[in-house]
Structures are given as structure tokens and as C-alpha cells.
Amino acid sequence: MREHSTNVWGLVGTFFWGILIAVFLGVGQIFPLYIYMLLGEVPVTVDSFLNFIDSVESDAFLLSISVIGSALIVLPLVFGIAKLKKGSILKEYFALRLFSWKTFGVWLGILILLLIFESYAIEALGAKETPSFMTNIEYPTVSSIWLLVFAVTLMAPLIEEVVFRGFLLKGFSNSFMGIYGAIILTSALWAVIHLQYELAYVSVIFVVGLVFGYARVKTNSIFVPMMMHFFMNLVAMMGLFYEKGMV
């Protein structure tokens, strides 16, 4: 099954534009930290900047501004790249369609089953209930907690769904690999950007990506996997806070 369209970037275009997007995803995470250092009048040297970047993984506030800054930079870029394709329509390109309450209920139920599967799979693979990457995060202020919730539950799913279940899935579907090949590839790529987690979690993330991709294709709406992603990350954050005794 193939989503062929002359108004969508094909395999080559999606691949090379995807590389550019990946670069800006990295730059987008680093640039806000540089601005923060300047505003805080922190001397910016190579060593101080590298140390600042290293502290992102353990500081909720810095991690939050990194994620939010990345979204603000990359989202306009992705939509702009899509519009560069002559005749492209963003609503069609990114499946920007609302869904019914019935559809929402069905996929919410599927998400619950997915979360149960994730829990058992993580246990079977011998990994910790909560990734070390998340448990090592420190919260310098109360506001940093809420900022991280906003970044992780809203901004991160937004940018990841637009990139992976939006731009890349649509583009790769418009090639010889077809819809299901595109779902598999984008799920693998999505898993790769989560290598900060243990291998067991990366494997589960790949499976979750398959479900999200199928939800996007089945409903023809990117908002369905986006909502599933929101809720999944929210549950993960609540689990983290419970484990750390914060709720």
C-alpha cells in the first residue's frame, strides 16, 4: 500500500530533508542553552559550554528549555520544508484532521493496553521500572517541575509526532516502501533518538512507534498518535514523581 502523491517529497527528498531536520533537532536543543548562558551573564567558553550541555541530563530546568527551544526552532522548519514542495497542502501532508470522541475512546483503550504491554515487557527484559535517565534528573525549583511536565508531556510529543508520524511517514510512504514500510522505518528512527535510555526501553519504544504509526494511518489524523503520546508521557512523568516521592 502506497500513498503516492506528486505534492509530497519522495524517498530521496524526505531522506535528505530529514538529515537537515535531524541536524536542527540537535542545534535546537543546544542553542537555547547558549542564549540562557548569555542572559545569565555566564562566561561562554568551549569548556563552560560543554559542561553546561553535560548538565542538561540531570537538571530539569535546563532539559526543559532545551526541549522547548528545539520545538520552537524545528516545527517552523519542518512545515516550511513541506511547503517548499510545489502544490503541497499542510493539512494533507501532516494529516491535520480532527477525530471523533468514538475514535478517541478506541485509541485510548489501545493506549491503555499498550501501557500494560510496556510494563510487562520492561519487566521481562530485566530493566528498571523507570529509566535511569529519568530518575537521575534533579529539580532545582518547584517551577522546574511544572516546566519539565510541560516540555515532556506536550512539547516533546508535539515535535516528535510532527517529524516522525508527520513529515517522515508521509514522505517515505510516497516511495517504493509504502505505508507499512514507512511505519517500520520511522519507528526505528524514532527509537534511535531515544538511545539515552536502556536497550530494553529502546526496543519497547520501537514497538510503541509501530502502534503510533498505524494509528496515524488508520485514522488519517496525526492528532490521534499525538494524543496517545501526550498521555503516555504524562503517565511516565507521574510514575517518576511517585517513585521519587514527589506526589
C-alpha positions in Angstrom: 0.0 0.0 0.0 1.5 3.3 -1.1 0.5 6.9 -0.5 1.7 8.3 -3.9 1.4 12.0 -4.4 3.3 14.5 -6.6 2.8 17.1 -3.9 4.9 15.3 -1.3 8.6 14.8 -1.1 9.5 11.3 -2.1 12.2 8.9 -0.8 15.3 11.0 -1.7 13.8 14.3 -0.8 12.5 13.1 2.5 15.8 11.4 3.3 17.9 14.5 2.7 15.5 16.9 4.3 15.3 14.5 7.2 19.0 14.8 7.7 18.7 18.6 7.8 15.8 18.3 10.3 18.0 15.9 12.5 20.8 18.5 12.5 18.4 21.3 13.6 16.9 19.0 16.2 20.4 18.9 17.7 21.1 22.6 17.2 17.7 23.4 18.6 18.5 21.6 21.8 21.8 23.4 22.2 21.0 26.9 21.1 18.6 27.8 23.9 21.3 26.8 26.4 23.7 29.2 24.8 21.1 32.0 25.0 20.4 31.1 28.6 24.1 31.4 29.4 24.3 34.8 27.7 21.3 36.1 29.6 22.7 34.8 32.8 25.9 36.5 32.1 27.8 33.2 32.3 31.2 33.4 30.6 30.9 31.4 27.4 33.9 29.3 26.6 34.2 26.0 25.0 34.7 24.2 28.3 31.9 26.1 30.1 29.5 25.4 27.3 30.3 21.7 27.1 29.9 21.4 30.9 26.6 23.2 30.6 25.4 20.8 28.0 26.5 17.8 30.1 24.4 19.1 33.0 21.2 19.1 30.8 20.6 15.4 31.5 20.4 15.9 35.3 18.8 19.4 35.5 15.0 19.6 34.9 15.1 23.3 34.1 17.9 23.1 31.5 16.3 20.0 30.0 13.0 21.8 29.7 14.3 24.9 27.9 16.3 22.6 25.6 13.2 20.7 24.6 11.0 23.7 24.3 13.7 25.7 22.3 14.1 22.8 20.0 10.4 22.7 19.3 10.2 26.4 18.6 13.1 26.1 16.1 12.3 22.8 14.4 8.5 22.9 14.0 8.5 26.0 11.7 11.4 24.4 9.7 9.5 21.2 9.1 6.3 22.9 8.0 8.4 25.2 5.8 10.2 22.3 4.2 6.9 20.7 3.4 5.6 23.9 1.8 8.7 24.0 -0.4 7.2 21.1 -2.3 5.2 22.7 -5.1 1.5 22.2 -4.6 1.8 20.7 -1.1 -1.1 21.2 1.4 -0.1 21.1 5.0 -3.4 19.7 6.1 -2.9 16.7 3.8 0.8 16.4 4.3 0.6 16.2 8.1 -2.9 14.7 8.4 -4.1 17.7 10.4 -7.6 16.3 10.9 -9.8 16.2 14.0 -11.2 12.9 15.2 -14.4 11.9 16.9 -14.9 11.0 20.5 -15.6 7.4 19.5 -12.2 7.3 17.7 -10.6 8.8 20.8 -12.1 6.2 23.1 -11.0 3.3 20.9 -7.4 4.5 20.7 -7.4 5.5 24.4 -8.3 1.9 25.1 -5.5 0.7 22.8 -3.1 3.0 24.6 -4.0 1.5 28.0 -3.3 -2.0 26.6 -0.1 -0.6 25.2 1.0 0.7 28.6 0.2 -2.6 30.2 2.3 -4.3 27.5 5.1 -1.9 28.0 5.1 -2.5 31.8 5.3 -6.3 31.3 7.8 -6.1 28.5 10.2 -3.9 30.6 10.0 -6.3 33.5 10.6 -9.3 31.2 13.6 -7.6 29.7 15.0 -7.1 33.2 15.1 -3.3 33.1 14.3 -0.9 35.9 10.7 0.2 36.2 11.8 3.8 35.5 14.8 4.6 33.2 17.9 5.7 34.9 18.0 8.8 32.6 14.7 10.0 34.2 15.5 9.1 37.9 18.8 11.0 37.7 17.0 14.3 36.9 17.2 16.9 39.7 14.7 19.7 40.3 16.3 23.0 41.4 13.0 24.7 41.9 9.3 23.9 42.1 8.7 25.7 38.9 11.2 23.5 37.1 9.0 20.5 37.9 6.0 22.0 36.1 8.2 23.3 33.3 9.5 19.7 32.7 6.0 18.3 32.7 5.1 20.9 30.0 8.2 20.1 28.0 7.9 16.3 28.3 4.2 15.8 28.0 3.3 18.4 25.5 6.3 19.9 23.6 8.3 16.7 23.1 5.3 14.6 21.7 4.3 17.6 19.5 7.7 17.9 17.8 8.3 14.1 17.6 4.9 13.4 16.0 5.1 16.2 13.5 8.6 14.9 12.4 8.1 11.2 12.6 4.4 10.4 12.1 4.0 13.6 10.0 6.8 14.6 7.7 8.9 11.4 7.5 6.0 8.9 7.5 4.2 10.8 4.7 7.4 11.1 2.6 8.6 7.6 3.0 5.1 6.3 2.2 5.4 8.2 -1.0 8.0 5.7 -2.2 8.6 2.0 -3.0 8.5 1.1 0.7 4.8 2.0 1.0 2.8 2.8 4.1 3.8 -0.1 6.2 7.5 0.0 5.3 7.4 3.7 6.3 5.8 2.9 9.6 8.6 0.4 10.4 11.4 2.8 9.3 10.0 5.8 11.1 9.5 3.7 14.2 13.1 2.5 14.0 14.4 6.1 13.6 12.2 7.3 16.5 13.7 4.5 18.7 17.2 5.6 17.7 16.7 9.2 19.1 16.0 7.6 22.5 19.3 5.9 22.9 19.8 7.7 26.2 17.5 5.0 27.6 18.4 1.4 28.3 18.2 -1.0 25.4 15.1 -2.6 26.8 13.3 0.7 26.6 14.5 1.5 23.1 13.1 -1.9 22.0 9.7 -1.1 23.6 9.8 2.4 22.1 10.2 0.8 18.6 7.0 -1.2 19.2 5.1 1.8 20.5 6.2 3.6 17.4 4.6 0.9 15.2 1.3 1.4 17.1 1.5 5.2 16.8 2.3 4.9 13.1 -0.6 2.6 12.5 -2.9 4.9 14.4 -1.9 7.8 12.2 -2.6 5.8 9.0 -5.8 4.1 10.3 -7.4 7.4 11.4 -5.8 9.6 8.9 -5.1 12.1 11.7 -1.8 12.9 13.3 -3.7 14.2 16.4 -4.5 10.6 17.4 -0.9 9.4 17.9 -0.1 12.8 19.3 -2.8 12.5 22.0 -1.6 8.9 22.7 1.9 10.2 23.0 0.8 13.0 25.4 -1.0 10.6 27.7 1.9 8.1 27.6 4.4 10.7 28.6 2.1 12.0 31.3 1.8 8.6 32.8 5.6 8.2 32.7 6.1 11.5 34.5 3.5 10.6 37.2 5.3 7.3 37.7 8.6 9.1 38.0 7.3 11.6 40.6 5.7 8.8 42.6 8.9 6.8 42.6 10.9 9.9 43.8 8.2 10.6 46.5 7.2 13.9 44.9 3.4 13.0 44.8 
